[in-house]
Amino acid sequence: MTRSKRLGRVLFWEYQLREAWAGEFDVDKEAGSRQIYHRYCMERAAIHCAHVFTTVSEITAMEAEHLLKRKP
């Protein structure tokens, strides 16, 4: 499971995903408070450096777009 997906699942179960997608959410702060900040940053950097970025589903694509700031 990728870190963005892990963060997305954690936030979903905490009923905060709607706020995250609405832009009223500090993703860096939330990743840090869940002790996955360094993993999240590595994944975000890798995605932004990649020439091609795809996901396996529309939900994962939405998570990536909102949490990692790149549209697949």
Predicted model as a PDB file, atoms N, CA, C, CB and O in Angstrom, pLDDT in the B-factor column:
MODEL        1                                                                  
ATOM      1  N   MET A   1       0.854  -1.177   0.000  1.00 54.00           N  
ATOM      2  CA  MET A   1       0.000   0.000   0.000  1.00 54.00           C  
ATOM      3  C   MET A   1       0.896   1.235   0.000  1.00 54.00           C  
ATOM      4  CB  MET A   1      -0.970   0.001   1.229  1.00 54.00           C  
ATOM      5  O   MET A   1       1.829   1.326   0.798  1.00 54.00           O  
ATOM      6  N   THR A   2       0.622   2.170  -0.878  1.00 61.00           N  
ATOM      7  CA  THR A   2       1.419   3.391  -0.924  1.00 61.00           C  
ATOM      8  C   THR A   2       1.086   4.270   0.265  1.00 61.00           C  
ATOM      9  CB  THR A   2       1.183   4.153  -2.239  1.00 61.00           C  
ATOM     10  O   THR A   2       0.046   4.111   0.904  1.00 61.00           O  
ATOM     11  N   ARG A   3       1.975   5.190   0.547  1.00 64.00           N  
ATOM     12  CA  ARG A   3       1.772   6.066   1.711  1.00 64.00           C  
ATOM     13  C   ARG A   3       0.567   6.973   1.516  1.00 64.00           C  
ATOM     14  CB  ARG A   3       3.022   6.913   1.970  1.00 64.00           C  
ATOM     15  O   ARG A   3      -0.185   7.217   2.460  1.00 64.00           O  
ATOM     16  N   SER A   4       0.375   7.480   0.291  1.00 65.00           N  
ATOM     17  CA  SER A   4      -0.802   8.341   0.086  1.00 65.00           C  
ATOM     18  C   SER A   4      -2.074   7.543   0.294  1.00 65.00           C  
ATOM     19  CB  SER A   4      -0.792   8.967  -1.328  1.00 65.00           C  
ATOM     20  O   SER A   4      -3.050   8.047   0.848  1.00 65.00           O  
ATOM     21  N   LYS A   5      -2.058   6.304  -0.151  1.00 69.00           N  
ATOM     22  CA  LYS A   5      -3.227   5.464   0.042  1.00 69.00           C  
ATOM     23  C   LYS A   5      -3.431   5.198   1.537  1.00 69.00           C  
ATOM     24  CB  LYS A   5      -3.080   4.134  -0.737  1.00 69.00           C  
ATOM     25  O   LYS A   5      -4.557   5.226   2.035  1.00 69.00           O  
ATOM     26  N   ARG A   6      -2.329   4.941   2.241  1.00 73.00           N  
ATOM     27  CA  ARG A   6      -2.429   4.729   3.693  1.00 73.00           C  
ATOM     28  C   ARG A   6      -2.976   5.976   4.361  1.00 73.00           C  
ATOM     29  CB  ARG A   6      -1.054   4.358   4.296  1.00 73.00           C  
ATOM     30  O   ARG A   6      -3.882   5.887   5.190  1.00 73.00           O  
ATOM     31  N   LEU A   7      -2.434   7.146   4.009  1.00 73.00           N  
ATOM     32  CA  LEU A   7      -2.926   8.392   4.600  1.00 73.00           C  
ATOM     33  C   LEU A   7      -4.384   8.611   4.225  1.00 73.00           C  
ATOM     34  CB  LEU A   7      -2.070   9.590   4.143  1.00 73.00           C  
ATOM     35  O   LEU A   7      -5.186   9.035   5.057  1.00 73.00           O  
ATOM     36  N   GLY A   8      -4.727   8.323   2.970  1.00 71.00           N  
ATOM     37  CA  GLY A   8      -6.116   8.463   2.538  1.00 71.00           C  
ATOM     38  C   GLY A   8      -7.050   7.579   3.331  1.00 71.00           C  
ATOM     39  O   GLY A   8      -8.130   8.013   3.732  1.00 71.00           O  
ATOM     40  N   ARG A   9      -6.648   6.348   3.560  1.00 70.00           N  
ATOM     41  CA  ARG A   9      -7.493   5.423   4.330  1.00 70.00           C  
ATOM     42  C   ARG A   9      -7.634   5.881   5.777  1.00 70.00           C  
ATOM     43  CB  ARG A   9      -6.913   4.001   4.287  1.00 70.00           C  
ATOM     44  O   ARG A   9      -8.724   5.824   6.344  1.00 70.00           O  
ATOM     45  N   VAL A  10      -6.537   6.333   6.373  1.00 72.00           N  
ATOM     46  CA  VAL A  10      -6.602   6.819   7.756  1.00 72.00           C  
ATOM     47  C   VAL A  10      -7.555   8.008   7.836  1.00 72.00           C  
ATOM     48  CB  VAL A  10      -5.188   7.217   8.273  1.00 72.00           C  
ATOM     49  O   VAL A  10      -8.404   8.075   8.725  1.00 72.00           O  
ATOM     50  N   LEU A  11      -7.406   8.941   6.905  1.00 69.00           N  
ATOM     51  CA  LEU A  11      -8.247  10.134   6.928  1.00 69.00           C  
ATOM     52  C   LEU A  11      -9.710   9.803   6.649  1.00 69.00           C  
ATOM     53  CB  LEU A  11      -7.744  11.147   5.913  1.00 69.00           C  
ATOM     54  O   LEU A  11     -10.613  10.390   7.246  1.00 69.00           O  
ATOM     55  N   PHE A  12      -9.934   8.863   5.740  1.00 67.00           N  
ATOM     56  CA  PHE A  12     -11.303   8.458   5.441  1.00 67.00           C  
ATOM     57  C   PHE A  12     -11.979   7.925   6.702  1.00 67.00           C  
ATOM     58  CB  PHE A  12     -11.325   7.393   4.324  1.00 67.00           C  
ATOM     59  O   PHE A  12     -13.103   8.309   7.024  1.00 67.00           O  
ATOM     60  N   TRP A  13     -11.296   7.052   7.399  1.00 61.00           N  
ATOM     61  CA  TRP A  13     -11.902   6.462   8.590  1.00 61.00           C  
ATOM     62  C   TRP A  13     -12.057   7.479   9.701  1.00 61.00           C  
ATOM     63  CB  TRP A  13     -11.076   5.293   9.078  1.00 61.00           C  
ATOM     64  O   TRP A  13     -12.853   7.274  10.617  1.00 61.00           O  
ATOM     65  N   GLU A  14     -11.323   8.552   9.639  1.00 63.00           N  
ATOM     66  CA  GLU A  14     -11.465   9.614  10.637  1.00 63.00           C  
ATOM     67  C   GLU A  14     -12.412  10.717  10.148  1.00 63.00           C  
ATOM     68  CB  GLU A  14     -10.087  10.212  10.974  1.00 63.00           C  
ATOM     69  O   GLU A  14     -12.502  11.773  10.775  1.00 63.00           O  
ATOM     70  N   TYR A  15     -13.110  10.487   9.050  1.00 61.00           N  
ATOM     71  CA  TYR A  15     -14.101  11.419   8.513  1.00 61.00           C  
ATOM     72  C   TYR A  15     -13.513  12.781   8.149  1.00 61.00           C  
ATOM     73  CB  TYR A  15     -15.211  11.606   9.511  1.00 61.00           C  
ATOM     74  O   TYR A  15     -14.193  13.799   8.268  1.00 61.00           O  
ATOM     75  N   GLN A  16     -12.267  12.807   7.712  1.00 62.00           N  
ATOM     76  CA  GLN A  16     -11.641  14.066   7.347  1.00 62.00           C  
ATOM     77  C   GLN A  16     -11.335  14.152   5.865  1.00 62.00           C  
ATOM     78  CB  GLN A  16     -10.382  14.260   8.136  1.00 62.00           C  
ATOM     79  O   GLN A  16     -10.843  15.182   5.404  1.00 62.00           O  
ATOM     80  N   LEU A  17     -11.607  13.116   5.114  1.00 61.00           N  
ATOM     81  CA  LEU A  17     -11.243  13.110   3.702  1.00 61.00           C  
ATOM     82  C   LEU A  17     -11.985  14.184   2.920  1.00 61.00           C  
ATOM     83  CB  LEU A  17     -11.521  11.748   3.098  1.00 61.00           C  
ATOM     84  O   LEU A  17     -11.427  14.770   1.993  1.00 61.00           O  
ATOM     85  N   ARG A  18     -13.214  14.443   3.277  1.00 64.00           N  
ATOM     86  CA  ARG A  18     -13.982  15.489   2.587  1.00 64.00           C  
ATOM     87  C   ARG A  18     -13.292  16.842   2.741  1.00 64.00           C  
ATOM     88  CB  ARG A  18     -15.428  15.559   3.138  1.00 64.00           C  
ATOM     89  O   ARG A  18     -13.208  17.595   1.771  1.00 64.00           O  
ATOM     90  N   GLU A  19     -12.802  17.165   3.923  1.00 64.00           N  
ATOM     91  CA  GLU A  19     -12.105  18.424   4.141  1.00 64.00           C  
ATOM     92  C   GLU A  19     -10.791  18.442   3.370  1.00 64.00           C  
ATOM     93  CB  GLU A  19     -11.851  18.649   5.638  1.00 64.00           C  
ATOM     94  O   GLU A  19     -10.378  19.481   2.855  1.00 64.00           O  
ATOM     95  N   ALA A  20     -10.136  17.284   3.294  1.00 62.00           N  
ATOM     96  CA  ALA A  20      -8.871  17.198   2.550  1.00 62.00           C  
ATOM     97  C   ALA A  20      -9.115  17.486   1.085  1.00 62.00           C  
ATOM     98  CB  ALA A  20      -8.219  15.809   2.720  1.00 62.00           C  
ATOM     99  O   ALA A  20      -8.341  18.211   0.460  1.00 62.00           O  
ATOM    100  N   TRP A  21     -10.163  16.939   0.533  1.00 63.00           N  
ATOM    101  CA  TRP A  21     -10.458  17.133  -0.883  1.00 63.00           C  
ATOM    102  C   TRP A  21     -10.969  18.536  -1.146  1.00 63.00           C  
ATOM    103  CB  TRP A  21     -11.478  16.107  -1.362  1.00 63.00           C  
ATOM    104  O   TRP A  21     -10.829  19.042  -2.260  1.00 63.00           O  
ATOM    105  N   ALA A  22     -11.554  19.172  -0.153  1.00 62.00           N  
ATOM    106  CA  ALA A  22     -12.061  20.532  -0.320  1.00 62.00           C  
ATOM    107  C   ALA A  22     -10.937  21.565  -0.221  1.00 62.00           C  
ATOM    108  CB  ALA A  22     -13.136  20.825   0.729  1.00 62.00           C  
ATOM    109  O   ALA A  22     -11.161  22.746  -0.484  1.00 62.00           O  
ATOM    110  N   GLY A  23      -9.736  21.134   0.155  1.00 64.00           N  
ATOM    111  CA  GLY A  23      -8.606  22.050   0.248  1.00 64.00           C  
ATOM    112  C   GLY A  23      -8.465  22.718   1.600  1.00 64.00           C  
ATOM    113  O   GLY A  23      -7.612  23.589   1.767  1.00 64.00           O  
ATOM    114  N   GLU A  24      -9.273  22.335   2.559  1.00 68.00           N  
ATOM    115  CA  GLU A  24      -9.230  22.934   3.894  1.00 68.00           C  
ATOM    116  C   GLU A  24      -8.435  22.041   4.838  1.00 68.00           C  
ATOM    117  CB  GLU A  24     -10.659  23.163   4.441  1.00 68.00           C  
ATOM    118  O   GLU A  24      -8.872  21.753   5.952  1.00 68.00           O  
ATOM    119  N   PHE A  25      -7.268  21.607   4.382  1.00 71.00           N  
ATOM    120  CA  PHE A  25      -6.591  20.539   5.080  1.00 71.00           C  
ATOM    121  C   PHE A  25      -5.092  20.661   4.873  1.00 71.00           C  
ATOM    122  CB  PHE A  25      -7.096  19.174   4.608  1.00 71.00           C  
ATOM    123  O   PHE A  25      -4.642  20.869   3.746  1.00 71.00           O  
ATOM    124  N   ASP A  26      -4.316  20.537   5.931  1.00 81.00           N  
ATOM    125  CA  ASP A  26      -2.860  20.584   5.839  1.00 81.00           C  
ATOM    126  C   ASP A  26      -2.327  19.148   5.803  1.00 81.00           C  
ATOM    127  CB  ASP A  26      -2.244  21.384   7.040  1.00 81.00           C  
ATOM    128  O   ASP A  26      -2.158  18.509   6.842  1.00 81.00           O  
ATOM    129  N   VAL A  27      -2.069  18.660   4.600  1.00 82.00           N  
ATOM    130  CA  VAL A  27      -1.663  17.267   4.414  1.00 82.00           C  
ATOM    131  C   VAL A  27      -0.348  16.991   5.131  1.00 82.00           C  
ATOM    132  CB  VAL A  27      -1.531  16.937   2.919  1.00 82.00           C  
ATOM    133  O   VAL A  27      -0.198  15.940   5.754  1.00 82.00           O  
ATOM    134  N   ASP A  28       0.612  17.916   5.056  1.00 87.00           N  
ATOM    135  CA  ASP A  28       1.900  17.718   5.721  1.00 87.00           C  
ATOM    136  C   ASP A  28       1.724  17.555   7.227  1.00 87.00           C  
ATOM    137  CB  ASP A  28       2.838  18.891   5.427  1.00 87.00           C  
ATOM    138  O   ASP A  28       2.341  16.685   7.840  1.00 87.00           O  
ATOM    139  N   LYS A  29       0.884  18.393   7.814  1.00 86.00           N  
ATOM    140  CA  LYS A  29       0.637  18.311   9.264  1.00 86.00           C  
ATOM    141  C   LYS A  29      -0.018  16.980   9.635  1.00 86.00           C  
ATOM    142  CB  LYS A  29      -0.257  19.484   9.726  1.00 86.00           C  
ATOM    143  O   LYS A  29       0.366  16.346  10.618  1.00 86.00           O  
ATOM    144  N   GLU A  30      -0.999  16.566   8.851  1.00 82.00           N  
ATOM    145  CA  GLU A  30      -1.696  15.314   9.150  1.00 82.00           C  
ATOM    146  C   GLU A  30      -0.777  14.103   8.990  1.00 82.00           C  
ATOM    147  CB  GLU A  30      -2.916  15.162   8.244  1.00 82.00           C  
ATOM    148  O   GLU A  30      -0.836  13.176   9.799  1.00 82.00           O  
ATOM    149  N   ALA A  31       0.070  14.098   7.960  1.00 87.00           N  
ATOM    150  CA  ALA A  31       1.017  12.994   7.786  1.00 87.00           C  
ATOM    151  C   ALA A  31       1.996  12.965   8.951  1.00 87.00           C  
ATOM    152  CB  ALA A  31       1.779  13.126   6.443  1.00 87.00           C  
ATOM    153  O   ALA A  31       2.343  11.892   9.445  1.00 87.00           O  
ATOM    154  N   GLY A  32       2.438  14.121   9.387  1.00 91.00           N  
ATOM    155  CA  GLY A  32       3.363  14.195  10.519  1.00 91.00           C  
ATOM    156  C   GLY A  32       2.738  13.716  11.811  1.00 91.00           C  
ATOM    157  O   GLY A  32       3.389  13.036  12.604  1.00 91.00           O  
ATOM    158  N   SER A  33       1.492  14.060  12.029  1.00 88.00           N  
ATOM    159  CA  SER A  33       0.835  13.655  13.280  1.00 88.00           C  
ATOM    160  C   SER A  33       0.580  12.148  13.332  1.00 88.00           C  
ATOM    161  CB  SER A  33      -0.488  14.407  13.445  1.00 88.00           C  
ATOM    162  O   SER A  33       0.322  11.585  14.396  1.00 88.00           O  
ATOM    163  N   ARG A  34       0.656  11.506  12.164  1.00 83.00           N  
ATOM    164  CA  ARG A  34       0.463  10.047  12.099  1.00 83.00           C  
ATOM    165  C   ARG A  34       1.774   9.286  11.906  1.00 83.00           C  
ATOM    166  CB  ARG A  34      -0.490   9.701  10.966  1.00 83.00           C  
ATOM    167  O   ARG A  34       1.768   8.099  11.583  1.00 83.00           O  
ATOM    168  N   GLN A  35       2.896   9.979  12.106  1.00 90.00           N  
ATOM    169  CA  GLN A  35       4.237   9.413  11.999  1.00 90.00           C  
ATOM    170  C   GLN A  35       4.532   8.780  10.634  1.00 90.00           C  
ATOM    171  CB  GLN A  35       4.428   8.386  13.073  1.00 90.00           C  
ATOM    172  O   GLN A  35       5.265   7.793  10.568  1.00 90.00           O  
ATOM    173  N   ILE A  36       3.979   9.325   9.550  1.00 87.00           N  
ATOM    174  CA  ILE A  36       4.295   8.835   8.208  1.00 87.00           C  
ATOM    175  C   ILE A  36       4.764   9.973   7.313  1.00 87.00           C  
ATOM    176  CB  ILE A  36       3.075   8.144   7.587  1.00 87.00           C  
ATOM    177  O   ILE A  36       4.752   9.846   6.089  1.00 87.00           O  
ATOM    178  N   TYR A  37       5.181  11.093   7.922  1.00 91.00           N  
ATOM    179  CA  TYR A  37       5.570  12.259   7.139  1.00 91.00           C  
ATOM    180  C   TYR A  37       6.739  11.966   6.202  1.00 91.00           C  
ATOM    181  CB  TYR A  37       5.929  13.400   8.060  1.00 91.00           C  
ATOM    182  O   TYR A  37       6.690  12.320   5.024  1.00 91.00           O  
ATOM    183  N   HIS A  38       7.785  11.327   6.712  1.00 90.00           N  
ATOM    184  CA  HIS A  38       8.958  11.055   5.876  1.00 90.00           C  
ATOM    185  C   HIS A  38       8.609  10.124   4.716  1.00 90.00           C  
ATOM    186  CB  HIS A  38      10.082  10.441   6.720  1.00 90.00           C  
ATOM    187  O   HIS A  38       9.123  10.297   3.611  1.00 90.00           O  
ATOM    188  N   ARG A  39       7.753   9.151   4.953  1.00 89.00           N  
ATOM    189  CA  ARG A  39       7.321   8.253   3.876  1.00 89.00           C  
ATOM    190  C   ARG A  39       6.458   9.000   2.855  1.00 89.00           C  
ATOM    191  CB  ARG A  39       6.539   7.054   4.455  1.00 89.00           C  
ATOM    192  O   ARG A  39       6.593   8.812   1.646  1.00 89.00           O  
ATOM    193  N   TYR A  40       5.588   9.831   3.363  1.00 87.00           N  
ATOM    194  CA  TYR A  40       4.720  10.627   2.489  1.00 87.00           C  
ATOM    195  C   TYR A  40       5.558  11.554   1.603  1.00 87.00           C  
ATOM    196  CB  TYR A  40       3.712  11.453   3.329  1.00 87.00           C  
ATOM    197  O   TYR A  40       5.281  11.680   0.410  1.00 87.00           O  
ATOM    198  N   CYS A  41       6.567  12.196   2.166  1.00 90.00           N  
ATOM    199  CA  CYS A  41       7.419  13.102   1.395  1.00 90.00           C  
ATOM    200  C   CYS A  41       8.207  12.362   0.318  1.00 90.00           C  
ATOM    201  CB  CYS A  41       8.379  13.836   2.323  1.00 90.00           C  
ATOM    202  O   CYS A  41       8.368  12.865  -0.793  1.00 90.00           O  
ATOM    203  N   MET A  42       8.689  11.187   0.644  1.00 90.00           N  
ATOM    204  CA  MET A  42       9.421  10.394  -0.345  1.00 90.00           C  
ATOM    205  C   MET A  42       8.506   9.995  -1.500  1.00 90.00           C  
ATOM    206  CB  MET A  42      10.028   9.140   0.311  1.00 90.00           C  
ATOM    207  O   MET A  42       8.901  10.064  -2.664  1.00 90.00           O  
ATOM    208  N   GLU A  43       7.296   9.582  -1.178  1.00 87.00           N  
ATOM    209  CA  GLU A  43       6.361   9.194  -2.230  1.00 87.00           C  
ATOM    210  C   GLU A  43       5.969  10.398  -3.088  1.00 87.00           C  
ATOM    211  CB  GLU A  43       5.109   8.550  -1.620  1.00 87.00           C  
ATOM    212  O   GLU A  43       5.912  10.302  -4.314  1.00 87.00           O  
ATOM    213  N   ARG A  44       5.706  11.507  -2.449  1.00 89.00           N  
ATOM    214  CA  ARG A  44       5.337  12.712  -3.192  1.00 89.00           C  
ATOM    215  C   ARG A  44       6.474  13.150  -4.120  1.00 89.00           C  
ATOM    216  CB  ARG A  44       4.975  13.851  -2.219  1.00 89.00           C  
ATOM    217  O   ARG A  44       6.221  13.524  -5.265  1.00 89.00           O  
ATOM    218  N   ALA A  45       7.698  13.110  -3.649  1.00 91.00           N  
ATOM    219  CA  ALA A  45       8.844  13.483  -4.483  1.00 91.00           C  
ATOM    220  C   ALA A  45       8.998  12.521  -5.658  1.00 91.00           C  
ATOM    221  CB  ALA A  45      10.135  13.505  -3.645  1.00 91.00           C  
ATOM    222  O   ALA A  45       9.260  12.951  -6.782  1.00 91.00           O  
ATOM    223  N   ALA A  46       8.838  11.232  -5.407  1.00 90.00           N  
ATOM    224  CA  ALA A  46       8.966  10.247  -6.479  1.00 90.00           C  
ATOM    225  C   ALA A  46       7.896  10.448  -7.549  1.00 90.00           C  
ATOM    226  CB  ALA A  46       8.878   8.829  -5.910  1.00 90.00           C  
ATOM    227  O   ALA A  46       8.171  10.331  -8.743  1.00 90.00           O  
ATOM    228  N   ILE A  47       6.698  10.745  -7.121  1.00 89.00           N  
ATOM    229  CA  ILE A  47       5.603  10.947  -8.069  1.00 89.00           C  
ATOM    230  C   ILE A  47       5.843  12.196  -8.909  1.00 89.00           C  
ATOM    231  CB  ILE A  47       4.261  11.056  -7.328  1.00 89.00           C  
ATOM    232  O   ILE A  47       5.568  12.197 -10.109  1.00 89.00           O  
ATOM    233  N   HIS A  48       6.346  13.245  -8.298  1.00 89.00           N  
ATOM    234  CA  HIS A  48       6.578  14.475  -9.046  1.00 89.00           C  
ATOM    235  C   HIS A  48       7.769  14.353  -9.996  1.00 89.00           C  
ATOM    236  CB  HIS A  48       6.799  15.630  -8.086  1.00 89.00           C  
ATOM    237  O   HIS A  48       7.831  15.074 -10.992  1.00 89.00           O  
ATOM    238  N   CYS A  49       8.703  13.469  -9.712  1.00 92.00           N  
ATOM    239  CA  CYS A  49       9.861  13.266 -10.589  1.00 92.00           C  
ATOM    240  C   CYS A  49       9.572  12.267 -11.709  1.00 92.00           C  
ATOM    241  CB  CYS A  49      11.053  12.788  -9.773  1.00 92.00           C  
ATOM    242  O   CYS A  49      10.302  12.221 -12.699  1.00 92.00           O  
ATOM    243  N   ALA A  50       8.536  11.482 -11.562  1.00 90.00           N  
ATOM    244  CA  ALA A  50       8.219  10.451 -12.553  1.00 90.00           C  
ATOM    245  C   ALA A  50       7.679  11.070 -13.842  1.00 90.00           C  
ATOM    246  CB  ALA A  50       7.198   9.458 -11.980  1.00 90.00           C  
ATOM    247  O   ALA A  50       6.959  12.068 -13.814  1.00 90.00           O  
ATOM    248  N   HIS A  51       8.038  10.464 -14.964  1.00 93.00           N  
ATOM    249  CA  HIS A  51       7.518  10.913 -16.253  1.00 93.00           C  
ATOM    250  C   HIS A  51       6.092  10.417 -16.464  1.00 93.00           C  
ATOM    251  CB  HIS A  51       8.421  10.429 -17.395  1.00 93.00           C  
ATOM    252  O   HIS A  51       5.278  11.096 -17.090  1.00 93.00           O  
ATOM    253  N   VAL A  52       5.791   9.225 -15.935  1.00 91.00           N  
ATOM    254  CA  VAL A  52       4.473   8.619 -16.088  1.00 91.00           C  
ATOM    255  C   VAL A  52       3.954   8.263 -14.701  1.00 91.00           C  
ATOM    256  CB  VAL A  52       4.526   7.357 -17.015  1.00 91.00           C  
ATOM    257  O   VAL A  52       4.679   7.698 -13.882  1.00 91.00           O  
ATOM    258  N   PHE A  53       2.697   8.599 -14.447  1.00 88.00           N  
ATOM    259  CA  PHE A  53       2.083   8.288 -13.151  1.00 88.00           C  
ATOM    260  C   PHE A  53       0.678   7.764 -13.404  1.00 88.00           C  
ATOM    261  CB  PHE A  53       2.053   9.546 -12.211  1.00 88.00           C  
ATOM    262  O   PHE A  53      -0.157   8.473 -13.964  1.00 88.00           O  
ATOM    263  N   THR A  54       0.414   6.544 -13.000  1.00 88.00           N  
ATOM    264  CA  THR A  54      -0.904   5.941 -13.157  1.00 88.00           C  
ATOM    265  C   THR A  54      -1.369   5.374 -11.825  1.00 88.00           C  
ATOM    266  CB  THR A  54      -0.880   4.839 -14.238  1.00 88.00           C  
ATOM    267  O   THR A  54      -0.574   5.173 -10.907  1.00 88.00           O  
ATOM    268  N   THR A  55      -2.664   5.120 -11.736  1.00 86.00           N  
ATOM    269  CA  THR A  55      -3.240   4.492 -10.554  1.00 86.00           C  
ATOM    270  C   THR A  55      -4.119   3.333 -10.997  1.00 86.00           C  
ATOM    271  CB  THR A  55      -4.052   5.516  -9.709  1.00 86.00           C  
ATOM    272  O   THR A  55      -4.406   3.174 -12.184  1.00 86.00           O  
ATOM    273  N   VAL A  56      -4.545   2.522 -10.027  1.00 86.00           N  
ATOM    274  CA  VAL A  56      -5.328   1.332 -10.359  1.00 86.00           C  
ATOM    275  C   VAL A  56      -6.827   1.563 -10.328  1.00 86.00           C  
ATOM    276  CB  VAL A  56      -4.985   0.227  -9.418  1.00 86.00           C  
ATOM    277  O   VAL A  56      -7.591   0.714 -10.787  1.00 86.00           O  
ATOM    278  N   SER A  57      -7.260   2.694  -9.798  1.00 82.00           N  
ATOM    279  CA  SER A  57      -8.697   2.955  -9.726  1.00 82.00           C  
ATOM    280  C   SER A  57      -8.959   4.452  -9.699  1.00 82.00           C  
ATOM    281  CB  SER A  57      -9.313   2.282  -8.485  1.00 82.00           C  
ATOM    282  O   SER A  57      -8.043   5.250  -9.501  1.00 82.00           O  
ATOM    283  N   GLU A  58     -10.207   4.822  -9.898  1.00 82.00           N  
ATOM    284  CA  GLU A  58     -10.587   6.234  -9.852  1.00 82.00           C  
ATOM    285  C   GLU A  58     -10.451   6.800  -8.439  1.00 82.00           C  
ATOM    286  CB  GLU A  58     -12.024   6.414 -10.354  1.00 82.00           C  
ATOM    287  O   GLU A  58     -10.075   7.959  -8.263  1.00 82.00           O  
ATOM    288  N   ILE A  59     -10.755   5.990  -7.446  1.00 77.00           N  
ATOM    289  CA  ILE A  59     -10.640   6.443  -6.058  1.00 77.00           C  
ATOM    290  C   ILE A  59      -9.187   6.725  -5.715  1.00 77.00           C  
ATOM    291  CB  ILE A  59     -11.223   5.396  -5.090  1.00 77.00           C  
ATOM    292  O   ILE A  59      -8.881   7.750  -5.105  1.00 77.00           O  
ATOM    293  N   THR A  60      -8.294   5.831  -6.099  1.00 79.00           N  
ATOM    294  CA  THR A  60      -6.865   6.042  -5.858  1.00 79.00           C  
ATOM    295  C   THR A  60      -6.377   7.265  -6.622  1.00 79.00           C  
ATOM    296  CB  THR A  60      -6.052   4.796  -6.266  1.00 79.00           C  
ATOM    297  O   THR A  60      -5.530   8.007  -6.124  1.00 79.00           O  
ATOM    298  N   ALA A  61      -6.897   7.484  -7.817  1.00 84.00           N  
ATOM    299  CA  ALA A  61      -6.528   8.667  -8.602  1.00 84.00           C  
ATOM    300  C   ALA A  61      -6.968   9.948  -7.888  1.00 84.00           C  
ATOM    301  CB  ALA A  61      -7.160   8.598 -10.013  1.00 84.00           C  
ATOM    302  O   ALA A  61      -6.223  10.928  -7.854  1.00 84.00           O  
ATOM    303  N   MET A  62      -8.167   9.940  -7.324  1.00 80.00           N  
ATOM    304  CA  MET A  62      -8.645  11.111  -6.589  1.00 80.00           C  
ATOM    305  C   MET A  62      -7.795  11.350  -5.343  1.00 80.00           C  
ATOM    306  CB  MET A  62     -10.124  10.936  -6.198  1.00 80.00           C  
ATOM    307  O   MET A  62      -7.465  12.493  -5.025  1.00 80.00           O  
ATOM    308  N   GLU A  63      -7.444  10.282  -4.644  1.00 79.00           N  
ATOM    309  CA  GLU A  63      -6.584  10.423  -3.472  1.00 79.00           C  
ATOM    310  C   GLU A  63      -5.244  11.028  -3.867  1.00 79.00           C  
ATOM    311  CB  GLU A  63      -6.375   9.065  -2.786  1.00 79.00           C  
ATOM    312  O   GLU A  63      -4.751  11.940  -3.203  1.00 79.00           O  
ATOM    313  N   ALA A  64      -4.663  10.527  -4.933  1.00 82.00           N  
ATOM    314  CA  ALA A  64      -3.370  11.034  -5.382  1.00 82.00           C  
ATOM    315  C   ALA A  64      -3.463  12.501  -5.777  1.00 82.00           C  
ATOM    316  CB  ALA A  64      -2.853  10.207  -6.557  1.00 82.00           C  
ATOM    317  O   ALA A  64      -2.588  13.300  -5.442  1.00 82.00           O  
ATOM    318  N   GLU A  65      -4.512  12.843  -6.480  1.00 83.00           N  
ATOM    319  CA  GLU A  65      -4.677  14.226  -6.927  1.00 83.00           C  
ATOM    320  C   GLU A  65      -4.789  15.186  -5.749  1.00 83.00           C  
ATOM    321  CB  GLU A  65      -5.908  14.350  -7.816  1.00 83.00           C  
ATOM    322  O   GLU A  65      -4.209  16.272  -5.775  1.00 83.00           O  
ATOM    323  N   HIS A  66      -5.514  14.802  -4.739  1.00 77.00           N  
ATOM    324  CA  HIS A  66      -5.740  15.696  -3.604  1.00 77.00           C  
ATOM    325  C   HIS A  66      -4.655  15.618  -2.547  1.00 77.00           C  
ATOM    326  CB  HIS A  66      -7.059  15.388  -2.975  1.00 77.00           C  
ATOM    327  O   HIS A  66      -4.326  16.630  -1.928  1.00 77.00           O  
ATOM    328  N   LEU A  67      -4.094  14.447  -2.329  1.00 79.00           N  
ATOM    329  CA  LEU A  67      -3.094  14.307  -1.276  1.00 79.00           C  
ATOM    330  C   LEU A  67      -1.671  14.506  -1.775  1.00 79.00           C  
ATOM    331  CB  LEU A  67      -3.214  12.956  -0.640  1.00 79.00           C  
ATOM    332  O   LEU A  67      -0.820  14.979  -1.022  1.00 79.00           O  
ATOM    333  N   LEU A  68      -1.396  14.160  -3.012  1.00 83.00           N  
ATOM    334  CA  LEU A  68      -0.043  14.261  -3.551  1.00 83.00           C  
ATOM    335  C   LEU A  68       0.112  15.381  -4.579  1.00 83.00           C  
ATOM    336  CB  LEU A  68       0.350  12.950  -4.177  1.00 83.00           C  
ATOM    337  O   LEU A  68       1.217  15.654  -5.047  1.00 83.00           O  
ATOM    338  N   LYS A  69      -0.991  16.020  -4.921  1.00 81.00           N  
ATOM    339  CA  LYS A  69      -0.999  17.184  -5.815  1.00 81.00           C  
ATOM    340  C   LYS A  69      -0.498  16.849  -7.223  1.00 81.00           C  
ATOM    341  CB  LYS A  69      -0.145  18.293  -5.223  1.00 81.00           C  
ATOM    342  O   LYS A  69       0.171  17.668  -7.852  1.00 81.00           O  
ATOM    343  N   ARG A  70      -0.816  15.659  -7.715  1.00 86.00           N  
ATOM    344  CA  ARG A  70      -0.536  15.323  -9.109  1.00 86.00           C  
ATOM    345  C   ARG A  70      -1.647  14.436  -9.635  1.00 86.00           C  
ATOM    346  CB  ARG A  70       0.842  14.624  -9.255  1.00 86.00           C  
ATOM    347  O   ARG A  70      -2.025  13.444  -9.013  1.00 86.00           O  
ATOM    348  N   LYS A  71      -2.156  14.811 -10.785  1.00 87.00           N  
ATOM    349  CA  LYS A  71      -3.229  14.050 -11.407  1.00 87.00           C  
ATOM    350  C   LYS A  71      -2.638  12.948 -12.278  1.00 87.00           C  
ATOM    351  CB  LYS A  71      -4.145  14.971 -12.240  1.00 87.00           C  
ATOM    352  O   LYS A  71      -1.783  13.221 -13.120  1.00 87.00           O  
ATOM    353  N   PRO A  72      -3.079  11.714 -12.090  1.00 87.00           N  
ATOM    354  CA  PRO A  72      -2.574  10.625 -12.932  1.00 87.00           C  
ATOM    355  C   PRO A  72      -3.048  10.751 -14.371  1.00 87.00           C  
ATOM    356  CB  PRO A  72      -3.005   9.283 -12.369  1.00 87.00           C  
ATOM    357  O   PRO A  72      -2.710   9.914 -15.208  1.00 87.00           O  
TER     358      PRO A  72                                                      
ENDMDL                                                                          
END                                                                             
